[in-house]
Amino acid sequence: MDLQTIARRTQLPVRKIRYVLDHRLLPGLRVAGQPDAVGRARHVTDLEGFSIACAAVLLEAGVRKQAVEQLIDGLAAYPVREIAGRRRPVTAIEAAFLSPTAQAEALLGDGTNYRFRVGKTDTGWIQPKTFARLAADYQPRAVIRLDLARLRQAFLSAK
């Protein structure tokens, strides 16, 4: 899929989609650069497109670039148990994208800590990179919620 398709499916400006790629905000997904495609449309997989859309939505909402990068990296690295029809464990972003009816959301607490809810998996509040659980009584003062299920639905229904 190309960047115009991602923008159309998510109703985001294509400049925001380009920004995500140009500023390499998807380190956990290793979206390959295409230096030989200068002036031509860039193509990514559906999962990469969904991940790009997640980052773009957060940026559009005013979330800092570094926080977006860390959250998307966390979603791309956090292991979730196997889901129906898959033979291997998947990451949180894969589970959110590949489970068409599952509830899925990513929360960013106090601009730094994560909480992922995908289907029956709820990580509780965890630290970035180490995924260490925070104290049971931790309650962030500010929470940004990315509704992955809603974005997935918009992304897939626009096909």
N, C-alpha and C positions, 0 to 999 in steps of 0.2 A: 504494500500500500504506500501511497505517496503522502506528502505533508498536506496537500490540498484535501485529500480524503479524510485525514484525521481532523482537520479544521472543520470540514463540513459535518462530519458525524458528531462532533462535540460542540459545535457552534462556538468555537474559539477562534480568535484572529490567527491567521497563518503566521504572522510575525511572532506570536507568542510560541507557536509550535517550533518555528525555526530557532528561536532564542534558546529553547531547551536543548536542542542538538548542538548549536553553535557554542554554547557555554558548558557543554558536557555535563549536564545535570543528572545523567543516568549512569553513574559509575558502576553500580552493581549489575547492570544489564549489558555493559560492553557493546553498545550500539556502534557498529563499525563505521568509521568515517569513509567517505567516498570521494577522495580527492580527484579521481579521474572523471568525476561526474559534474564538474563545475559547469554551471549554466543549465544543467539538466535536473529533472525531478529526482529527489532522493527517495529510496524505497526501504521500508522496514517491514518486519513481520507484524501480524495482528497484535501479538503480545507486546512487542516493542511500541507499537502505535498506541496501545492502551496505556502503557507506562508513560509515554511522552505526554499523553492527554492528562494523566494524573498530575504530573509535574506542572503542566501548563495551567491547570485549574488552580493549583495552589499559588502559583505566581500571580495569576489574575486576581486572586483574593488578597494579595498583598503580603504573602508569606515571604520571609527573607530567602534569598537564593541558597545560602548555606543550609538552612533548615530544610528546604525542599530537597536538596541533594542528599542530605543525611536520611531523611524519611524514605525517599524512594530507594536508596541503597539498602536501608533496613528491610523494606518490603521485599526487595529482590534477594535478600540473604536469609531472612527468617524462615526456618524449616517448618512446614505444616505436614501433618500426617497425610498419608495417601488419600486421594479422592477417587470417587467412582470412575472406573474406566482407565485409571493410570496405574502403571506398574512400579512406579518409584515415588518416593516422597516428593513433594513440590514445595516451592517457596510461597510465601503469603501472597505475593502479587499474582503468581500463576494460579493459586487456588481461587483468588477473587475473580480472576478472568475466566477460568475454566469451569466454574461451578455456576451454571446459569440461573439457578434459583436461590442460591445461598445468600444470606445476609452477609455483607462485607463492608468493613469500614476501617479506616486508619485514623488514629487520633494522635495529635501532637500536643503534649502538655507542657506548659511553661516554655514553649519554644525549643524544647530539647528532648524530652522523654516521649516514648512511644507507647501505644496500646493498639494491638491489631485484633480485630474480631472478624473471623472468616468462618461461616458456618457455625460449628460447635466449638471451634477454637477461640479462646479468649486469652491473650497473653497476660492480662493484667498490665500494670504500668511497668515498663522495662527501660533500661538504659540503652542509649545508642551503642552500636558496635559490639558490646559484650553481651547484650540481651539479658543482663542480670536483672532479676526482679527487684523492684523498689519496695520499700517498707509497705506493709499491708495498709497502713493508715495514710499513705501518700495520696493527697488530693491536689491536683494542679489548680492554680489560681486562674489560669486561662487555658482553654482547650480549643484547638482547631480540629474540626471533624471533616474528613474527606469521605463522602459516601461512595465507596467503590462499587456497590451494587447498582446504584442509580447511574453512575457513569458508564458501567459495563452495559447496562440496558440501553442507554442512549447510543453507545458506541456500536453495539451489535444490531440494534433495530434499524439503524440508518443504512444498513448494507443494501 
